[in-house]
Amino acid sequence: MRKNQVLKYLLMGLAILSITYACEEIINVDTDGDGVVDINDECPDTPEGTAVDENGCDLDNTDDMDGDGIVDSADECPDTPSGIKVDEKGCPVEDILDLDGDGIPNEMDNCPNTPVLEEGFTVDSNGCLKGGIDVLDESIPITESTNEMVLSGFSNYSNEEAAAIKEELIELFGDNIQTCSCDEDIILWTIPDSLDLNGVIAIAKSKGNQGLDGDKNYIIDSYREIFNRGIVPDKVEAPTFIQNDTDIPVVAILDSGLDLNQLGIANLQLMETTTINNDVNCVVQTDSGQQSNFGWNFAEGNADMSIDATAHGTNVLKTFVDNLQGTPLDQFQVLPLKIFDNQGKSSYWNVVCAFSYLNQLAEMGYDLALINTSFGGQLPNFTVDEDLLALKSYLQSLEKSLIVSSAGNDMNNIDNTPHFPASYSSDTWFTDPSLNIMVVAGHNADTPIQLFSGSGVGSNYGNQSVDLAGPWHLTILETGEMFGIPASGLELSGTSFSTPFVGAHLFKHYLDINRVEQGADLKNSFILDYDLLHSETTLDPDVKGGNFIR
């Protein structure tokens, strides 16, 4: 019995020694013979005779294809985008943010709001769509006209009284006058250069016992790039036209028009306005030979909405629809109003005429839920409570509408420098400001969140004037062509597009609360109760309450 136990232990010991020897043989294997055993060799196929480092890699090989500072032979992540911080293995460090999930970290992503990519869409090393069309929103200069005044308020008088006042003014200032194409009681008066414009306005405003609103006209100059920056989609979708339906909320877009040939939006509803335009006595002042059945062209005084020369208005609509958070398109009708001509220019006069038209629609019972104004600029020579009062009266009359207005792209503090038309909401510039305006800035979509500021262009700001911030940059996935060249999506930058982004969220909230709040009340409800609206202390110096939607 004792001999058997000794033999058993002897055999076990021999087995252990055999296993240990075999393991040592495996551990000490050096397949490429470079002196570094395989289990420690990061370059196990080094040619014979090559001098190697402690990792078994060629001392003379300094190739680094991705430029991350880790040679290829030791790089476990050999395709790291240029500029990314990496660890000793050449892989991105774990705390790098990629908030849009496109594979490009925020610190390198020039297009930081890329949606989930559909089949056929890819991004480049800057995080932007390959084949995408860049649309940069620019600052637009506004200049004061030296010989044009805008007069309104004649509707406060009887026809006989209004005619008598006009005759008296014609004797004083000449008869070079033009009426709004849809409201003959609003006049653009061009006076002789020899007369002082401010003095003329003061005289005109004093006429009649009710008084008139009189303003200088301002010219809203063109974009530096006025050529079309839009995509004709692979499949153009014809909209549905809604006629005389006051129950469906209206989203009005005052801009450069709407190109139906660039619409690939199925089930979009446009407001049919042929009957409405007749009812409000719109008059064709410039006959283009074309007549559309939607909207009105205030830039040229006709019903021709067939051209959107810059695609700005069309891209604003696409941005609105693209960010509706699942809101069905049959819940609203779009009313495009053209205030920019085909050279990309507009005027204060055009804007006043458009808002007069909207007031007439409101009087007909239409629910003008949102009015988008993605335009504007810094005002020269502005006098508090004296200038721009004609438009102010029309804005305030639309008390059941919420006007969503861009803060602008000059990197200015609009608490200190008035911006048209956003500053109508500021008590810095008006003792009785318009409360039914939501002013939107553009943020950088990063962490920490801040307003966008780039080279020569960036969002305006003002913690007394700006209500909240939306993304400065937005991406729309859309395939088609521009001027016959294939295009894969729109890369939109600027507060012109931050504005309809916020407008889309506002409209969703409007429906969520069953349309019980309107105008200024809708604005307040949205800021207090909307789930996707957040606040951040880093935005406090620039935006009221640090409010933003990511």
C-alpha positions in Angstrom: 0.0 0.0 0.0 2.8 2.4 1.0 4.7 1.6 -2.3 1.7 2.3 -4.3 1.3 5.8 -2.8 5.0 6.6 -3.4 4.6 5.5 -7.0 1.5 7.6 -7.4 3.2 10.8 -6.1 6.2 10.1 -8.2 4.1 9.9 -11.4 2.3 13.1 -10.5 5.6 15.0 -10.0 6.9 13.8 -13.4 3.6 15.0 -15.0 3.9 18.4 -13.5 7.5 18.7 -14.6 6.5 17.7 -18.1 3.7 20.3 -18.2 6.0 23.0 -16.8 8.7 22.3 -19.4 6.1 22.3 -22.2 4.7 25.7 -21.0 8.2 27.1 -20.9 8.8 25.9 -24.4 5.6 27.7 -25.5 6.3 30.9 -23.6 9.8 31.1 -24.9 8.9 30.6 -28.6 10.3 33.3 -30.8 9.0 32.6 -34.3 10.8 35.4 -36.1 14.0 35.0 -34.1 14.4 38.7 -33.2 15.1 38.0 -29.5 11.6 39.0 -28.3 9.4 36.0 -27.5 6.1 35.8 -29.3 3.9 36.6 -26.4 5.6 40.0 -26.0 6.2 40.6 -29.8 4.0 43.3 -31.3 5.7 42.7 -34.6 5.9 38.9 -34.9 7.0 38.7 -38.5 10.1 40.9 -38.4 12.6 39.9 -41.1 15.7 38.0 -40.0 18.5 40.2 -38.9 16.4 43.3 -38.3 17.3 45.4 -35.2 14.2 45.6 -33.0 13.0 47.5 -29.9 11.7 45.9 -26.7 8.4 45.3 -28.5 10.0 43.3 -31.3 9.4 46.1 -33.9 11.8 47.5 -36.4 13.9 50.3 -34.8 14.3 52.0 -38.2 10.6 51.8 -39.2 9.0 55.2 -38.4 6.0 55.0 -40.8 2.9 56.5 -39.2 0.1 56.5 -41.8 -2.5 58.1 -39.7 -0.1 60.7 -38.2 -1.1 60.1 -34.6 2.5 59.8 -33.3 2.3 56.0 -33.0 4.3 54.1 -35.6 2.3 51.7 -37.8 4.0 48.7 -36.4 2.8 49.4 -32.9 -0.5 51.1 -33.9 -3.6 49.1 -33.0 -5.9 51.7 -34.5 -4.0 52.6 -37.8 -6.9 54.7 -39.3 -7.4 57.3 -36.5 -8.5 60.7 -38.0 -5.8 63.3 -38.0 -5.6 65.4 -34.8 -7.3 63.0 -32.5 -5.8 62.4 -29.1 -4.6 58.8 -28.8 -3.2 56.5 -26.1 0.1 54.5 -26.3 -1.6 51.9 -28.6 -2.6 54.6 -31.1 -6.3 54.4 -30.3 -8.6 57.4 -29.4 -8.8 58.1 -25.7 -12.2 57.1 -24.3 -13.4 60.6 -23.2 -13.5 62.0 -26.7 -17.1 63.3 -27.5 -18.9 62.6 -30.7 -22.4 63.9 -29.9 -23.8 63.3 -33.4 -22.3 59.8 -33.6 -20.9 60.1 -37.1 -17.4 58.8 -36.0 -15.8 62.3 -36.0 -15.1 63.7 -32.6 -16.7 67.1 -31.7 -13.4 68.9 -31.6 -12.9 68.1 -35.3 -16.5 68.0 -36.5 -17.4 71.0 -38.7 -20.9 69.6 -39.1 -21.8 68.6 -35.5 -25.5 67.9 -36.0 -25.4 65.1 -38.6 -28.5 62.9 -38.3 -28.3 59.1 -38.3 -26.9 58.4 -41.7 -29.1 56.6 -44.1 -27.8 54.2 -46.8 -25.8 56.0 -49.4 -24.7 58.9 -47.1 -21.2 59.1 -45.6 -19.2 61.9 -43.9 -15.7 63.1 -44.6 -12.9 63.6 -42.1 -14.5 67.0 -41.1 -17.8 65.3 -40.2 -19.6 66.8 -43.2 -21.6 65.0 -45.9 -19.5 63.8 -48.8 -21.0 65.5 -51.8 -23.1 67.8 -49.6 -23.9 71.4 -50.6 -22.6 74.1 -48.2 -25.0 76.9 -47.5 -23.5 79.6 -45.3 -25.9 82.2 -43.8 -24.3 85.6 -44.0 -24.7 89.0 -42.5 -26.8 91.2 -44.7 -26.1 95.0 -44.6 -29.1 97.3 -44.1 -28.8 100.9 -45.4 -31.0 103.9 -44.9 -32.8 105.3 -47.9 -32.2 109.1 -48.1 -35.3 109.9 -50.1 -38.0 107.4 -49.3 -40.6 107.3 -46.6 -43.2 104.7 -45.7 -46.6 106.1 -44.6 -49.4 104.1 -43.1 -52.5 104.8 -41.0 -54.8 106.1 -43.8 -57.2 103.4 -42.8 -58.0 105.4 -39.7 -59.8 107.9 -41.8 -62.8 107.9 -44.1 -62.1 107.7 -47.8 -62.7 111.4 -48.2 -60.4 112.4 -45.3 -57.6 110.1 -46.5 -57.9 111.5 -50.1 -57.7 115.1 -48.8 -54.6 114.3 -46.7 -52.9 112.6 -49.7 -53.6 115.6 -51.9 -52.1 118.0 -49.4 -49.0 115.9 -49.1 -48.7 115.6 -52.9 -48.7 119.4 -53.2 -45.8 119.5 -50.6 -43.7 116.5 -51.7 -44.7 115.5 -55.2 -46.6 112.5 -56.5 -43.9 109.9 -56.9 -45.8 107.4 -54.8 -46.4 103.6 -54.8 -49.0 101.7 -52.8 -48.6 98.2 -51.3 -49.8 95.7 -53.9 -52.3 94.3 -51.3 -53.0 97.4 -49.3 -53.5 100.8 -51.0 -53.5 102.5 -47.6 -49.7 102.0 -47.2 -47.6 104.3 -49.4 -43.9 104.4 -50.3 -43.2 108.0 -51.1 -40.1 109.0 -53.0 -39.4 112.7 -52.3 -37.1 115.2 -54.1 -33.5 115.0 -53.1 -33.6 118.7 -52.2 -36.0 118.0 -49.2 -34.9 116.8 -45.8 -36.3 113.4 -45.2 -36.7 113.7 -41.4 -38.5 117.0 -41.8 -40.8 115.5 -44.4 -41.7 112.6 -42.2 -42.5 114.9 -39.3 -44.8 117.0 -41.4 -46.6 113.9 -42.8 -47.1 112.4 -39.4 -48.8 115.6 -38.1 -51.6 115.5 -40.7 -55.1 114.6 -39.7 -56.5 114.3 -36.1 -55.6 110.6 -35.9 -52.0 111.0 -37.0 -50.1 108.7 -39.4 -47.2 106.3 -39.0 -44.2 107.5 -41.0 -40.8 105.9 -41.3 -37.7 106.1 -43.3 -37.4 103.2 -45.8 -34.4 100.8 -45.3 -32.8 98.8 -48.1 -32.0 95.2 -47.1 -29.0 94.4 -49.3 -28.4 91.1 -51.1 -26.5 88.1 -49.9 -22.9 88.1 -51.2 -23.6 84.8 -52.9 -26.9 85.3 -54.6 -26.7 82.2 -56.8 -29.0 79.3 -56.0 -27.7 77.0 -53.3 -30.5 74.4 -53.4 -30.9 70.8 -54.4 -33.4 69.5 -57.0 -34.2 66.1 -55.4 -34.2 62.8 -57.2 -37.9 62.7 -56.7 -39.9 65.9 -56.7 -43.1 65.8 -54.7 -46.0 68.0 -55.6 -47.6 69.7 -52.6 -51.3 69.6 -51.7 -53.1 72.9 -51.9 -55.5 73.8 -49.0 -58.2 76.3 -50.0 -60.1 78.5 -47.6 -59.6 76.3 -44.5 -59.3 78.5 -41.4 -59.2 75.4 -39.1 -55.7 74.3 -40.1 -52.9 76.3 -38.5 -50.8 78.4 -40.8 -47.0 78.6 -40.8 -46.0 81.7 -42.8 -42.4 82.1 -44.1 -41.3 85.6 -45.2 -38.3 85.0 -47.4 -37.0 84.6 -50.9 -39.9 82.5 -52.1 -40.4 78.8 -52.6 -39.2 76.7 -55.5 -41.6 73.8 -56.0 -39.0 72.0 -58.2 -36.8 71.7 -55.2 -39.4 70.0 -53.0 -39.0 66.3 -52.2 -41.4 66.5 -49.3 -44.3 64.1 -49.6 -47.7 65.3 -48.2 -46.6 68.9 -47.7 -49.6 71.3 -47.6 -49.5 74.8 -49.1 -52.1 77.5 -48.5 -54.0 78.1 -51.8 -54.3 81.9 -51.9 -56.0 82.8 -55.3 -59.3 83.6 -53.7 -57.7 85.3 -50.7 -55.6 87.6 -52.9 -58.8 88.6 -54.7 -60.6 89.2 -51.4 -57.9 91.5 -50.1 -57.7 93.3 -53.4 -54.1 92.4 -54.3 -53.1 94.3 -57.5 -50.6 93.1 -60.0 -48.1 96.0 -60.3 -45.4 94.2 -62.4 -46.7 91.6 -64.8 -44.2 88.7 -65.1 -46.6 86.6 -67.2 -46.7 83.9 -64.4 -49.3 83.5 -61.7 -48.9 81.0 -58.8 -51.8 79.8 -56.8 -50.0 80.2 -53.4 -48.5 83.1 -51.5 -47.8 86.6 -52.9 -44.7 88.3 -54.3 -44.3 91.6 -52.4 -40.8 92.1 -53.9 -42.2 92.6 -57.4 -45.9 93.2 -56.7 -47.5 90.1 -58.4 -48.6 86.5 -57.8 -45.5 85.0 -59.4 -43.9 82.7 -56.9 -42.2 80.5 -59.5 -38.6 81.5 -58.7 -36.6 81.3 -55.5 -33.3 82.7 -56.9 -31.2 82.0 -53.8 -33.1 78.9 -52.5 -32.9 80.6 -49.1 -36.7 80.4 -48.5 -36.9 76.9 -49.8 -34.1 75.7 -47.5 -35.7 77.4 -44.6 -38.9 75.4 -45.2 -36.9 72.2 -45.6 -35.2 72.9 -42.2 -38.6 73.5 -40.6 -40.1 70.2 -41.9 -36.9 68.2 -41.2 -37.1 69.1 -37.4 -40.8 68.6 -36.6 -40.1 65.7 -34.2 -42.6 63.5 -35.9 -45.4 66.0 -36.3 -47.6 64.9 -39.2 -47.6 67.3 -42.2 -51.4 67.4 -42.4 -51.4 69.4 -39.2 -50.4 72.7 -40.8 -50.4 74.6 -44.1 -47.5 76.7 -45.3 -47.8 80.2 -46.5 -44.7 81.5 -48.4 -44.5 85.2 -48.9 -41.7 86.6 -51.2 -40.1 89.7 -49.8 -36.6 89.3 -51.5 -36.4 89.8 -55.2 -34.4 87.6 -57.7 -31.2 89.6 -57.0 -31.6 88.8 -53.3 -32.6 92.3 -52.2 -35.5 93.5 -50.0 -36.6 96.5 -48.1 -38.4 97.6 -44.9 -41.3 98.6 -47.3 -41.6 95.0 -48.5 -41.8 93.7 -45.0 -44.4 96.2 -43.9 -46.6 95.2 -46.9 -46.2 91.5 -46.1 -47.2 92.0 -42.5 -50.2 94.1 -43.5 -51.3 91.1 -45.7 -50.9 88.8 -42.7 -53.1 91.1 -40.6 -55.8 90.9 -43.2 -55.6 87.1 -43.1 -55.9 87.1 -39.3 -59.0 89.3 -39.6 -60.5 86.6 -41.9 -60.1 84.1 -39.1 -57.0 82.2 -40.1 -54.8 80.8 -37.3 -51.4 82.3 -38.1 -49.7 80.2 -35.5 -46.0 80.9 -36.5 -44.4 83.5 -38.7 -40.8 82.8 -39.6 -38.5 85.7 -40.4 -35.0 84.3 -41.1 -33.5 87.6 -42.3 -32.3 90.9 -41.0 -29.4 93.1 -40.2 -27.9 95.9 -38.0 -29.9 99.1 -38.2 -28.0 102.4 -38.9 -29.0 105.7 -37.3 -31.8 104.2 -35.2 -33.8 106.5 -32.9 -35.6 104.9 -30.0 -39.4 105.1 -30.3 -39.2 107.1 -33.5 -38.2 104.7 -36.2 -39.9 101.6 -37.6 -43.2 102.3 -36.0 -45.3 101.4 -39.0 -44.2 97.8 -38.9 -44.4 97.7 -35.1 -48.2 98.4 -35.2 -48.7 95.5 -37.5 -46.6 93.1 -35.4 -48.5 94.0 -32.3 -51.9 93.6 -34.0 -50.9 89.9 -34.7 -51.2 89.2 -31.0 -52.3 85.6 -31.7 -49.3 84.8 -33.8 -45.7 84.1 -32.6 -43.0 85.6 -34.8 -39.8 83.6 -34.8 -36.9 85.8 -35.8 -33.2 85.2 -36.3 -30.7 87.1 -34.1 -28.3 87.6 -36.9 -24.7 86.6 -37.8 -22.5 89.6 -37.0 -21.2 88.4 -33.6 -22.8 91.6 -32.2 -24.5 92.2 -28.8 -28.0 93.2 -29.9 -28.7 94.5 -26.5 -26.4 97.4 -27.6 -26.8 97.4 -31.4 -30.4 97.1 -32.7 -31.0 94.3 -35.2 -34.0 94.4 -37.6 -36.6 92.8 -37.1 -35.5 90.9 -33.9 -35.1 94.1 -31.8 -38.8 94.8 -31.9 -39.0 92.5 -28.8 -36.5 94.6 -26.8 -37.4 97.2 -24.3 -34.0 98.7 -24.9 -35.2 100.0 -28.3 -39.0 100.3 -27.7 -40.7 101.4 -24.5 -43.6 99.2 -25.6 -41.9 96.2 -27.2 -43.6 93.5 -29.2 -43.9 90.5 -26.8 -45.0 88.0 -29.5 -41.4 87.6 -31.0 -39.1 84.8 -30.2 -35.4 85.7 -31.0 -33.1 82.8 -31.9 -29.3 82.6 -31.8 -27.1 79.8 -33.0 -25.0 77.5 -30.7 -22.0 75.3 -31.3 -23.6 71.9 -30.5 -20.7 71.1 -28.2 -20.0 70.5 -24.6 -20.0 72.9 -22.9 -22.6 74.6 -25.0 -21.7 78.1 -26.3 -22.9 80.3 -29.1 -21.1 79.7 -32.4 -18.2 82.0 -33.2 -16.1 81.4 -36.3 -13.8 83.3 -38.6 -15.6 86.5 -39.5 -19.0 85.1 -38.9 -20.9 83.9 -35.8 -24.1 84.3 -33.9 -25.3 87.6 -32.5 -26.1 87.5 -28.7 -27.7 89.5 -25.9 -29.0 88.2 -22.6 -31.8 90.9 -22.7 -32.7 90.3 -26.4 -32.1 86.7 -27.4 -34.7 84.2 -26.0 -32.9 80.9 -26.8 -30.4 79.2 -29.1 -30.8 76.5 -31.6 -28.0 74.7 -33.6 -25.9 77.0 -35.8 -25.3 74.1 -38.1 -27.9 71.7 -39.5 -27.7 68.8 -41.9 -30.5 67.7 -44.2 -30.1 64.3 -45.9 -31.3 64.7 -49.5 -30.0 63.3 -52.8 -30.4 65.1 -56.1 -28.4 67.7 -58.1 -27.4 71.3 -58.2 -26.8 72.7 -61.6 -26.6 69.2 -63.0 -23.9 68.1 -60.5 -24.9 65.3 -58.1 -25.5 66.4 -54.5 -25.9 64.4 -51.3 -27.5 66.6 -48.8 -27.5 70.2 -47.5 -25.0 71.6 -44.9 -26.8 74.7 -43.5 -25.1 77.2 -41.3 -26.3 80.4 -39.6 -29.2 81.7 -37.5 -31.4 81.7 -40.6 -31.6 78.0 -40.1 -31.4 78.0 -36.3 -34.7 79.9 -36.5 -36.9 77.3 -38.4 -35.3 74.6 -36.3 -36.7 76.3 -33.2 -39.9 77.1 -35.0 -40.5 73.4 -35.7 -40.1 72.6 -32.0 -42.4 75.5 -31.2 -45.1 74.2 -33.5 -44.9 70.7 -32.0 -45.4 72.3 -28.6 -48.3 74.3 -29.9 -50.1 71.1 -31.0 -49.1 69.2 -27.8 -50.9 71.8 -25.7 -54.0 71.6 -28.0 -53.4 75.1 -29.4 -54.7 76.7 -26.2 -51.8 79.2 -26.0 -51.0 81.7 -28.8 -48.6 84.5 -29.5 -46.7 85.7 -26.4 -48.5 83.1 -24.2 -47.2 80.3 -26.5 -43.7 81.7 -26.2 -43.8 81.7 -22.4 -45.4 78.2 -22.2 -42.7 76.9 -24.5 -39.8 78.3 -22.4 -41.3 77.0 -19.2 -42.7 73.6 -20.2 -41.1 72.2 -23.4 -39.3 69.0 -22.5 -36.4 69.4 -25.0 -35.5 73.0 -24.0 -32.6 73.1 -21.5 -30.6 75.8 -19.8 -26.8 76.1 -19.4 -24.8 78.6 -17.3 -22.2 78.9 -20.1 -25.0 80.5 -22.2 -26.2 82.9 -19.5 -24.1 85.9 -20.6 -25.4 85.6 -24.2 -29.0 84.2 -24.0 -31.9 84.8 -21.6 -31.7 82.1 -18.9 -29.1 80.2 -20.9 -31.9 78.6 -22.8 -31.2 76.3 -25.8 -32.4 73.3 -27.7 -29.6 70.9 -28.7 
